[in-house]
Every structure is written in structure tokens, then in C-alpha cells.
Amino acid sequence: MISAHARREITHVKLEPTELAKRFTTFGLSADYAAFLAQLDTFLASGSEARTTNGVQEVTGREPRSLADFAAGHAHTWRDNQ
């Protein structure tokens, strides 16, 4: 969906937790915090947070948007030279 709006191919690259943690440390995070975030990613990927809530409505006071609306509204951020 994002690729279609960006007018270029965008892919997700799955990293193993150790590689993800290593990448986080290159952004300046401590090794412990990087490992913690990488572990969270593993939990999320396994579906631990796969549920629908009304959190967006509660926090923002607005109805949530679909991924399609989000992608259309932010397409310019993924387009090259625009």
C-alpha cells in the first residue's frame, strides 16, 4: 500500500533480534535498551499486541484512520526528489 502511494517499491526487511539490537546501538541507544526494544519487536511480530482498541479515539479525540488514508496522506515523505 505504501509502495503504491510512494510510486516506488518499499519492502520490510526482517532482522533477527540480535541484528536489530545492533542496528539500534548504531543510532546511539545503549546495548541494554537496544536489546529490550528488539525483544519487544519479537513479541509484536508474534501477535502479542494484535488487538483493536479505542486508544486513538481516547487519546486524540478523533476517529482512527485506515492505513490507506495514512499512506495517501504521507506519500510525499516516501517519494524520491519531491
SEFIZA-3560 file (N, C-alpha, C; in Angstrom, 3 decimals):
REM SEFIZA-3560
<numar><xx>0.820</xx><yy>-1.189</yy><zz>0.000</zz><atom>N</atom></numar>
<numar><xx>0.000</xx><yy>0.000</yy><zz>0.000</zz><atom>CA</atom></numar>
<numar><xx>0.874</xx><yy>1.266</yy><zz>0.000</zz><atom>C</atom></numar>
<numar><xx>1.900</xx><yy>1.281</yy><zz>0.840</zz><atom>N</atom></numar>
<numar><xx>2.795</xx><yy>2.435</yy><zz>0.880</zz><atom>CA</atom></numar>
<numar><xx>3.563</xx><yy>2.542</yy><zz>-0.431</zz><atom>C</atom></numar>
<numar><xx>3.984</xx><yy>1.424</yy><zz>-0.973</zz><atom>N</atom></numar>
<numar><xx>4.695</xx><yy>1.439</yy><zz>-2.252</zz><atom>CA</atom></numar>
<numar><xx>3.857</xx><yy>2.092</yy><zz>-3.347</zz><atom>C</atom></numar>
<numar><xx>2.584</xx><yy>1.772</yy><zz>-3.390</zz><atom>N</atom></numar>
<numar><xx>1.714</xx><yy>2.330</yy><zz>-4.425</zz><atom>CA</atom></numar>
<numar><xx>1.645</xx><yy>3.848</yy><zz>-4.309</zz><atom>C</atom></numar>
<numar><xx>1.509</xx><yy>4.364</yy><zz>-3.112</zz><atom>N</atom></numar>
<numar><xx>1.418</xx><yy>5.810</yy><zz>-2.920</zz><atom>CA</atom></numar>
<numar><xx>2.774</xx><yy>6.500</yy><zz>-3.096</zz><atom>C</atom></numar>
<numar><xx>3.842</xx><yy>5.793</yy><zz>-2.751</zz><atom>N</atom></numar>
<numar><xx>5.179</xx><yy>6.374</yy><zz>-2.884</zz><atom>CA</atom></numar>
<numar><xx>5.689</xx><yy>6.322</yy><zz>-4.323</zz><atom>C</atom></numar>
<numar><xx>5.019</xx><yy>5.530</yy><zz>-5.129</zz><atom>N</atom></numar>
<numar><xx>5.417</xx><yy>5.325</yy><zz>-6.531</zz><atom>CA</atom></numar>
<numar><xx>6.805</xx><yy>4.710</yy><zz>-6.659</zz><atom>C</atom></numar>
<numar><xx>7.142</xx><yy>3.880</yy><zz>-5.683</zz><atom>N</atom></numar>
<numar><xx>8.393</xx><yy>3.108</yy><zz>-5.717</zz><atom>CA</atom></numar>
<numar><xx>8.240</xx><yy>1.932</yy><zz>-4.767</zz><atom>C</atom></numar>
<numar><xx>9.053</xx><yy>0.903</yy><zz>-4.967</zz><atom>N</atom></numar>
<numar><xx>8.942</xx><yy>-0.280</yy><zz>-4.126</zz><atom>CA</atom></numar>
<numar><xx>9.560</xx><yy>-0.027</yy><zz>-2.751</zz><atom>C</atom></numar>
<numar><xx>8.795</xx><yy>-0.311</yy><zz>-1.735</zz><atom>N</atom></numar>
<numar><xx>9.266</xx><yy>-0.235</yy><zz>-0.363</zz><atom>CA</atom></numar>
<numar><xx>9.022</xx><yy>-1.600</yy><zz>0.249</zz><atom>C</atom></numar>
<numar><xx>10.042</xx><yy>-2.183</yy><zz>0.832</zz><atom>N</atom></numar>
<numar><xx>9.913</xx><yy>-3.516</yy><zz>1.410</zz><atom>CA</atom></numar>
<numar><xx>10.329</xx><yy>-3.493</yy><zz>2.879</zz><atom>C</atom></numar>
<numar><xx>9.816</xx><yy>-4.442</yy><zz>3.613</zz><atom>N</atom></numar>
<numar><xx>10.195</xx><yy>-4.635</yy><zz>5.006</zz><atom>CA</atom></numar>
<numar><xx>11.278</xx><yy>-5.703</yy><zz>5.046</zz><atom>C</atom></numar>
<numar><xx>12.335</xx><yy>-5.427</yy><zz>5.785</zz><atom>N</atom></numar>
<numar><xx>13.401</xx><yy>-6.405</yy><zz>5.960</zz><atom>CA</atom></numar>
<numar><xx>13.373</xx><yy>-6.861</yy><zz>7.404</zz><atom>C</atom></numar>
<numar><xx>13.071</xx><yy>-8.139</yy><zz>7.597</zz><atom>N</atom></numar>
<numar><xx>13.018</xx><yy>-8.677</yy><zz>8.951</zz><atom>CA</atom></numar>
<numar><xx>14.434</xx><yy>-8.959</yy><zz>9.429</zz><atom>C</atom></numar>
<numar><xx>14.777</xx><yy>-8.398</yy><zz>10.575</zz><atom>N</atom></numar>
<numar><xx>16.079</xx><yy>-8.646</yy><zz>11.178</zz><atom>CA</atom></numar>
<numar><xx>15.915</xx><yy>-9.554</yy><zz>12.390</zz><atom>C</atom></numar>
<numar><xx>16.879</xx><yy>-10.405</yy><zz>12.611</zz><atom>N</atom></numar>
<numar><xx>16.894</xx><yy>-11.205</yy><zz>13.828</zz><atom>CA</atom></numar>
<numar><xx>17.087</xx><yy>-10.263</yy><zz>15.013</zz><atom>C</atom></numar>
<numar><xx>16.609</xx><yy>-10.634</yy><zz>16.189</zz><atom>N</atom></numar>
<numar><xx>16.698</xx><yy>-9.741</yy><zz>17.348</zz><atom>CA</atom></numar>
<numar><xx>18.108</xx><yy>-9.215</yy><zz>17.621</zz><atom>C</atom></numar>
<numar><xx>19.110</xx><yy>-10.056</yy><zz>17.493</zz><atom>N</atom></numar>
<numar><xx>20.476</xx><yy>-9.579</yy><zz>17.761</zz><atom>CA</atom></numar>
<numar><xx>20.921</xx><yy>-8.543</yy><zz>16.735</zz><atom>C</atom></numar>
<numar><xx>20.549</xx><yy>-8.749</yy><zz>15.480</zz><atom>N</atom></numar>
<numar><xx>20.898</xx><yy>-7.787</yy><zz>14.436</zz><atom>CA</atom></numar>
<numar><xx>20.119</xx><yy>-6.483</yy><zz>14.612</zz><atom>C</atom></numar>
<numar><xx>18.856</xx><yy>-6.594</yy><zz>15.001</zz><atom>N</atom></numar>
<numar><xx>18.055</xx><yy>-5.406</yy><zz>15.242</zz><atom>CA</atom></numar>
<numar><xx>18.627</xx><yy>-4.599</yy><zz>16.407</zz><atom>C</atom></numar>
<numar><xx>18.995</xx><yy>-5.279</yy><zz>17.482</zz><atom>N</atom></numar>
<numar><xx>19.600</xx><yy>-4.603</yy><zz>18.631</zz><atom>CA</atom></numar>
<numar><xx>20.906</xx><yy>-3.917</yy><zz>18.224</zz><atom>C</atom></numar>
<numar><xx>21.691</xx><yy>-4.588</yy><zz>17.419</zz><atom>N</atom></numar>
<numar><xx>22.947</xx><yy>-3.997</yy><zz>16.938</zz><atom>CA</atom></numar>
<numar><xx>22.666</xx><yy>-2.730</yy><zz>16.137</zz><atom>C</atom></numar>
<numar><xx>21.653</xx><yy>-2.785</yy><zz>15.290</zz><atom>N</atom></numar>
<numar><xx>21.284</xx><yy>-1.615</yy><zz>14.497</zz><atom>CA</atom></numar>
<numar><xx>20.845</xx><yy>-0.469</yy><zz>15.407</zz><atom>C</atom></numar>
<numar><xx>20.066</xx><yy>-0.777</yy><zz>16.442</zz><atom>N</atom></numar>
<numar><xx>19.630</xx><yy>0.257</yy><zz>17.385</zz><atom>CA</atom></numar>
<numar><xx>20.821</xx><yy>0.928</yy><zz>18.063</zz><atom>C</atom></numar>
<numar><xx>21.852</xx><yy>0.157</yy><zz>18.377</zz><atom>N</atom></numar>
<numar><xx>23.018</xx><yy>0.770</yy><zz>19.032</zz><atom>CA</atom></numar>
<numar><xx>23.743</xx><yy>1.727</yy><zz>18.093</zz><atom>C</atom></numar>
<numar><xx>23.651</xx><yy>1.484</yy><zz>16.791</zz><atom>N</atom></numar>
<numar><xx>24.289</xx><yy>2.423</yy><zz>15.850</zz><atom>CA</atom></numar>
<numar><xx>23.559</xx><yy>3.763</yy><zz>15.820</zz><atom>C</atom></numar>
<numar><xx>22.313</xx><yy>3.770</yy><zz>16.322</zz><atom>N</atom></numar>
<numar><xx>21.548</xx><yy>5.018</yy><zz>16.428</zz><atom>CA</atom></numar>
<numar><xx>21.803</xx><yy>5.718</yy><zz>17.758</zz><atom>C</atom></numar>
<numar><xx>22.666</xx><yy>5.119</yy><zz>18.588</zz><atom>N</atom></numar>
<numar><xx>23.029</xx><yy>5.757</yy><zz>19.842</zz><atom>CA</atom></numar>
<numar><xx>22.358</xx><yy>5.202</yy><zz>21.089</zz><atom>C</atom></numar>
<numar><xx>21.549</xx><yy>4.145</yy><zz>20.928</zz><atom>N</atom></numar>
<numar><xx>20.904</xx><yy>3.560</yy><zz>22.097</zz><atom>CA</atom></numar>
<numar><xx>21.893</xx><yy>2.684</yy><zz>22.858</zz><atom>C</atom></numar>
<numar><xx>21.687</xx><yy>2.583</yy><zz>24.162</zz><atom>N</atom></numar>
<numar><xx>22.542</xx><yy>1.695</yy><zz>24.953</zz><atom>CA</atom></numar>
<numar><xx>22.270</xx><yy>0.251</yy><zz>24.549</zz><atom>C</atom></numar>
<numar><xx>23.240</xx><yy>-0.616</yy><zz>24.783</zz><atom>N</atom></numar>
<numar><xx>23.090</xx><yy>-2.024</yy><zz>24.406</zz><atom>CA</atom></numar>
<numar><xx>21.906</xx><yy>-2.666</yy><zz>25.126</zz><atom>C</atom></numar>
<numar><xx>21.722</xx><yy>-2.352</yy><zz>26.405</zz><atom>N</atom></numar>
<numar><xx>20.601</xx><yy>-2.937</yy><zz>27.158</zz><atom>CA</atom></numar>
<numar><xx>19.259</xx><yy>-2.492</yy><zz>26.604</zz><atom>C</atom></numar>
<numar><xx>19.139</xx><yy>-1.189</yy><zz>26.329</zz><atom>N</atom></numar>
<numar><xx>17.865</xx><yy>-0.678</yy><zz>25.817</zz><atom>CA</atom></numar>
<numar><xx>17.609</xx><yy>-1.213</yy><zz>24.410</zz><atom>C</atom></numar>
<numar><xx>18.654</xx><yy>-1.304</yy><zz>23.607</zz><atom>N</atom></numar>
<numar><xx>18.521</xx><yy>-1.839</yy><zz>22.250</zz><atom>CA</atom></numar>
<numar><xx>18.036</xx><yy>-3.288</yy><zz>22.293</zz><atom>C</atom></numar>
<numar><xx>18.575</xx><yy>-4.081</yy><zz>23.201</zz><atom>N</atom></numar>
<numar><xx>18.156</xx><yy>-5.482</yy><zz>23.332</zz><atom>CA</atom></numar>
<numar><xx>16.698</xx><yy>-5.555</yy><zz>23.777</zz><atom>C</atom></numar>
<numar><xx>16.308</xx><yy>-4.668</yy><zz>24.689</zz><atom>N</atom></numar>
<numar><xx>14.919</xx><yy>-4.622</yy><zz>25.154</zz><atom>CA</atom></numar>
<numar><xx>13.969</xx><yy>-4.309</yy><zz>23.996</zz><atom>C</atom></numar>
<numar><xx>14.298</xx><yy>-3.295</yy><zz>23.194</zz><atom>N</atom></numar>
<numar><xx>13.447</xx><yy>-2.938</yy><zz>22.058</zz><atom>CA</atom></numar>
<numar><xx>13.372</xx><yy>-4.064</yy><zz>21.031</zz><atom>C</atom></numar>
<numar><xx>14.487</xx><yy>-4.726</yy><zz>20.795</zz><atom>N</atom></numar>
<numar><xx>14.498</xx><yy>-5.842</yy><zz>19.843</zz><atom>CA</atom></numar>
<numar><xx>13.605</xx><yy>-6.973</yy><zz>20.338</zz><atom>C</atom></numar>
<numar><xx>13.619</xx><yy>-7.219</yy><zz>21.648</zz><atom>N</atom></numar>
<numar><xx>12.744</xx><yy>-8.252</yy><zz>22.214</zz><atom>CA</atom></numar>
<numar><xx>11.280</xx><yy>-7.858</yy><zz>22.070</zz><atom>C</atom></numar>
<numar><xx>10.967</xx><yy>-6.574</yy><zz>22.274</zz><atom>N</atom></numar>
<numar><xx>9.596</xx><yy>-6.106</yy><zz>22.071</zz><atom>CA</atom></numar>
<numar><xx>9.152</xx><yy>-6.354</yy><zz>20.632</zz><atom>C</atom></numar>
<numar><xx>10.036</xx><yy>-6.112</yy><zz>19.680</zz><atom>N</atom></numar>
<numar><xx>9.714</xx><yy>-6.346</yy><zz>18.273</zz><atom>CA</atom></numar>
<numar><xx>9.359</xx><yy>-7.815</yy><zz>18.043</zz><atom>C</atom></numar>
<numar><xx>10.086</xx><yy>-8.706</yy><zz>18.698</zz><atom>N</atom></numar>
<numar><xx>9.805</xx><yy>-10.139</yy><zz>18.584</zz><atom>CA</atom></numar>
<numar><xx>8.411</xx><yy>-10.461</yy><zz>19.125</zz><atom>C</atom></numar>
<numar><xx>8.063</xx><yy>-9.883</yy><zz>20.269</zz><atom>N</atom></numar>
<numar><xx>6.729</xx><yy>-10.111</yy><zz>20.838</zz><atom>CA</atom></numar>
<numar><xx>5.638</xx><yy>-9.576</yy><zz>19.901</zz><atom>C</atom></numar>
<numar><xx>5.855</xx><yy>-8.386</yy><zz>19.361</zz><atom>N</atom></numar>
<numar><xx>4.866</xx><yy>-7.800</yy><zz>18.454</zz><atom>CA</atom></numar>
<numar><xx>4.690</xx><yy>-8.651</yy><zz>17.205</zz><atom>C</atom></numar>
<numar><xx>5.800</xx><yy>-9.132</yy><zz>16.661</zz><atom>N</atom></numar>
<numar><xx>5.737</xx><yy>-9.952</yy><zz>15.447</zz><atom>CA</atom></numar>
<numar><xx>4.990</xx><yy>-11.258</yy><zz>15.681</zz><atom>C</atom></numar>
<numar><xx>4.995</xx><yy>-11.731</yy><zz>16.921</zz><atom>N</atom></numar>
<numar><xx>4.298</xx><yy>-12.985</yy><zz>17.224</zz><atom>CA</atom></numar>
<numar><xx>2.814</xx><yy>-12.765</yy><zz>17.515</zz><atom>C</atom></numar>
<numar><xx>2.374</xx><yy>-11.500</yy><zz>17.450</zz><atom>N</atom></numar>
<numar><xx>0.958</xx><yy>-11.212</yy><zz>17.614</zz><atom>CA</atom></numar>
<numar><xx>0.536</xx><yy>-10.832</yy><zz>19.010</zz><atom>C</atom></numar>
<numar><xx>1.485</xx><yy>-10.550</yy><zz>19.884</zz><atom>N</atom></numar>
<numar><xx>1.138</xx><yy>-10.262</yy><zz>21.278</zz><atom>CA</atom></numar>
<numar><xx>0.277</xx><yy>-9.011</yy><zz>21.445</zz><atom>C</atom></numar>
<numar><xx>0.301</xx><yy>-8.114</yy><zz>20.494</zz><atom>N</atom></numar>
<numar><xx>-0.499</xx><yy>-6.884</yy><zz>20.581</zz><atom>CA</atom></numar>
<numar><xx>-1.522</xx><yy>-6.783</yy><zz>19.451</zz><atom>C</atom></numar>
<numar><xx>-1.891</xx><yy>-7.926</yy><zz>18.885</zz><atom>N</atom></numar>
<numar><xx>-2.811</xx><yy>-7.954</yy><zz>17.752</zz><atom>CA</atom></numar>
<numar><xx>-4.262</xx><yy>-7.860</yy><zz>18.234</zz><atom>C</atom></numar>
<numar><xx>-4.623</xx><yy>-6.677</yy><zz>18.643</zz><atom>N</atom></numar>
<numar><xx>-5.999</xx><yy>-6.452</yy><zz>19.066</zz><atom>CA</atom></numar>
<numar><xx>-6.391</xx><yy>-5.031</yy><zz>18.694</zz><atom>C</atom></numar>
<numar><xx>-7.671</xx><yy>-4.817</yy><zz>18.635</zz><atom>N</atom></numar>
<numar><xx>-8.193</xx><yy>-3.494</yy><zz>18.315</zz><atom>CA</atom></numar>
<numar><xx>-8.681</xx><yy>-2.838</yy><zz>19.593</zz><atom>C</atom></numar>
<numar><xx>-8.316</xx><yy>-1.564</yy><zz>19.761</zz><atom>N</atom></numar>
<numar><xx>-8.761</xx><yy>-0.819</yy><zz>20.934</zz><atom>CA</atom></numar>
<numar><xx>-9.312</xx><yy>0.533</yy><zz>20.482</zz><atom>C</atom></numar>
<numar><xx>-9.821</xx><yy>1.289</yy><zz>21.396</zz><atom>N</atom></numar>
<numar><xx>-10.288</xx><yy>2.633</yy><zz>21.085</zz><atom>CA</atom></numar>
<numar><xx>-9.275</xx><yy>3.690</yy><zz>21.550</zz><atom>C</atom></numar>
<numar><xx>-8.014</xx><yy>3.304</yy><zz>21.660</zz><atom>N</atom></numar>
<numar><xx>-6.959</xx><yy>4.191</yy><zz>22.142</zz><atom>CA</atom></numar>
<numar><xx>-6.786</xx><yy>5.462</yy><zz>21.338</zz><atom>C</atom></numar>
<numar><xx>-6.859</xx><yy>5.376</yy><zz>20.019</zz><atom>N</atom></numar>
<numar><xx>-6.707</xx><yy>6.579</yy><zz>19.186</zz><atom>CA</atom></numar>
<numar><xx>-7.802</xx><yy>7.573</yy><zz>19.512</zz><atom>C</atom></numar>
<numar><xx>-9.014</xx><yy>7.095</yy><zz>19.578</zz><atom>N</atom></numar>
<numar><xx>-10.165</xx><yy>7.957</yy><zz>19.901</zz><atom>CA</atom></numar>
<numar><xx>-9.987</xx><yy>8.587</yy><zz>21.284</zz><atom>C</atom></numar>
<numar><xx>-9.586</xx><yy>7.776</yy><zz>22.248</zz><atom>N</atom></numar>
<numar><xx>-9.417</xx><yy>8.281</yy><zz>23.615</zz><atom>CA</atom></numar>
<numar><xx>-8.316</xx><yy>9.326</yy><zz>23.726</zz><atom>C</atom></numar>
<numar><xx>-7.193</xx><yy>9.098</yy><zz>23.055</zz><atom>N</atom></numar>
<numar><xx>-6.045</xx><yy>9.995</yy><zz>23.178</zz><atom>CA</atom></numar>
<numar><xx>-6.209</xx><yy>11.260</yy><zz>22.343</zz><atom>C</atom></numar>
<numar><xx>-6.687</xx><yy>11.103</yy><zz>21.119</zz><atom>N</atom></numar>
<numar><xx>-6.733</xx><yy>12.257</yy><zz>20.209</zz><atom>CA</atom></numar>
<numar><xx>-8.107</xx><yy>12.913</yy><zz>20.116</zz><atom>C</atom></numar>
<numar><xx>-9.152</xx><yy>12.174</yy><zz>20.489</zz><atom>N</atom></numar>
<numar><xx>-10.497</xx><yy>12.693</yy><zz>20.331</zz><atom>CA</atom></numar>
<numar><xx>-11.010</xx><yy>12.579</yy><zz>18.907</zz><atom>C</atom></numar>
<numar><xx>-10.242</xx><yy>11.912</yy><zz>18.040</zz><atom>N</atom></numar>
<numar><xx>-10.635</xx><yy>11.739</yy><zz>16.631</zz><atom>CA</atom></numar>
<numar><xx>-10.739</xx><yy>10.255</yy><zz>16.306</zz><atom>C</atom></numar>
<numar><xx>-11.517</xx><yy>9.973</yy><zz>15.281</zz><atom>N</atom></numar>
<numar><xx>-11.622</xx><yy>8.601</yy><zz>14.801</zz><atom>CA</atom></numar>
<numar><xx>-10.277</xx><yy>8.178</yy><zz>14.204</zz><atom>C</atom></numar>
<numar><xx>-9.890</xx><yy>6.924</yy><zz>14.361</zz><atom>N</atom></numar>
<numar><xx>-8.655</xx><yy>6.449</yy><zz>13.740</zz><atom>CA</atom></numar>
<numar><xx>-8.777</xx><yy>6.432</yy><zz>12.219</zz><atom>C</atom></numar>
<numar><xx>-7.627</xx><yy>6.534</yy><zz>11.544</zz><atom>N</atom></numar>
<numar><xx>-7.598</xx><yy>6.470</yy><zz>10.081</zz><atom>CA</atom></numar>
<numar><xx>-7.125</xx><yy>5.102</yy><zz>9.641</zz><atom>C</atom></numar>
<numar><xx>-7.476</xx><yy>4.749</yy><zz>8.440</zz><atom>N</atom></numar>
<numar><xx>-7.005</xx><yy>3.478</yy><zz>7.880</zz><atom>CA</atom></numar>
<numar><xx>-5.563</xx><yy>3.641</yy><zz>7.404</zz><atom>C</atom></numar>
<numar><xx>-4.908</xx><yy>2.505</yy><zz>7.196</zz><atom>N</atom></numar>
<numar><xx>-3.550</xx><yy>2.546</yy><zz>6.649</zz><atom>CA</atom></numar>
<numar><xx>-3.560</xx><yy>3.184</yy><zz>5.268</zz><atom>C</atom></numar>
<numar><xx>-4.595</xx><yy>2.922</yy><zz>4.489</zz><atom>N</atom></numar>
<numar><xx>-4.693</xx><yy>3.522</yy><zz>3.152</zz><atom>CA</atom></numar>
<numar><xx>-4.736</xx><yy>5.046</yy><zz>3.241</zz><atom>C</atom></numar>
<numar><xx>-5.520</xx><yy>5.586</yy><zz>4.174</zz><atom>N</atom></numar>
<numar><xx>-5.573</xx><yy>7.041</yy><zz>4.347</zz><atom>CA</atom></numar>
<numar><xx>-4.238</xx><yy>7.593</yy><zz>4.819</zz><atom>C</atom></numar>
<numar><xx>-3.597</xx><yy>6.885</yy><zz>5.747</zz><atom>N</atom></numar>
<numar><xx>-2.283</xx><yy>7.307</yy><zz>6.236</zz><atom>CA</atom></numar>
<numar><xx>-1.274</xx><yy>7.331</yy><zz>5.093</zz><atom>C</atom></numar>
<numar><xx>-1.233</xx><yy>6.265</yy><zz>4.298</zz><atom>N</atom></numar>
<numar><xx>-0.280</xx><yy>6.177</yy><zz>3.188</zz><atom>CA</atom></numar>
<numar><xx>-0.521</xx><yy>7.287</yy><zz>2.173</zz><atom>C</atom></numar>
<numar><xx>-1.763</xx><yy>7.544</yy><zz>1.851</zz><atom>N</atom></numar>
<numar><xx>-2.079</xx><yy>8.613</yy><zz>0.898</zz><atom>CA</atom></numar>
<numar><xx>-1.667</xx><yy>9.973</yy><zz>1.449</zz><atom>C</atom></numar>
<numar><xx>-1.898</xx><yy>10.194</yy><zz>2.724</zz><atom>N</atom></numar>
<numar><xx>-1.591</xx><yy>11.486</yy><zz>3.327</zz><atom>CA</atom></numar>
<numar><xx>-0.117</xx><yy>11.743</yy><zz>3.551</zz><atom>C</atom></numar>
<numar><xx>0.687</xx><yy>10.693</yy><zz>3.557</zz><atom>N</atom></numar>
<numar><xx>2.129</xx><yy>10.843</yy><zz>3.796</zz><atom>CA</atom></numar>
<numar><xx>2.983</xx><yy>10.381</yy><zz>2.618</zz><atom>C</atom></numar>
<numar><xx>2.373</xx><yy>10.177</yy><zz>1.478</zz><atom>N</atom></numar>
<numar><xx>3.101</xx><yy>9.672</yy><zz>0.313</zz><atom>CA</atom></numar>
<numar><xx>4.306</xx><yy>10.527</yy><zz>-0.030</zz><atom>C</atom></numar>
<numar><xx>4.176</xx><yy>11.834</yy><zz>0.119</zz><atom>N</atom></numar>
<numar><xx>5.281</xx><yy>12.738</yy><zz>-0.234</zz><atom>CA</atom></numar>
<numar><xx>6.548</xx><yy>12.446</yy><zz>0.576</zz><atom>C</atom></numar>
<numar><xx>6.411</xx><yy>11.889</yy><zz>1.758</zz><atom>N</atom></numar>
<numar><xx>7.604</xx><yy>11.617</yy><zz>2.574</zz><atom>CA</atom></numar>
<numar><xx>8.396</xx><yy>10.430</yy><zz>2.070</zz><atom>C</atom></numar>
<numar><xx>7.759</xx><yy>9.577</yy><zz>1.244</zz><atom>N</atom></numar>
<numar><xx>8.448</xx><yy>8.403</yy><zz>0.717</zz><atom>CA</atom></numar>
<numar><xx>8.845</xx><yy>8.548</yy><zz>-0.743</zz><atom>C</atom></numar>
<numar><xx>8.490</xx><yy>9.626</yy><zz>-1.350</zz><atom>N</atom></numar>
<numar><xx>8.831</xx><yy>9.816</yy><zz>-2.774</zz><atom>CA</atom></numar>
<numar><xx>10.216</xx><yy>10.419</yy><zz>-2.906</zz><atom>C</atom></numar>
<numar><xx>10.961</xx><yy>9.917</yy><zz>-3.861</zz><atom>N</atom></numar>
<numar><xx>12.301</xx><yy>10.431</yy><zz>-4.139</zz><atom>CA</atom></numar>
<numar><xx>12.222</xx><yy>11.795</yy><zz>-4.801</zz><atom>C</atom></numar>
<numar><xx>13.082</xx><yy>12.709</yy><zz>-4.396</zz><atom>N</atom></numar>
<numar><xx>13.254</xx><yy>14.017</yy><zz>-5.028</zz><atom>CA</atom></numar>
<numar><xx>11.976</xx><yy>14.850</yy><zz>-5.071</zz><atom>C</atom></numar>
<numar><xx>11.159</xx><yy>14.751</yy><zz>-4.077</zz><atom>N</atom></numar>
<numar><xx>9.945</xx><yy>15.566</yy><zz>-4.051</zz><atom>CA</atom></numar>
<numar><xx>9.793</xx><yy>16.213</yy><zz>-2.713</zz><atom>C</atom></numar>
//
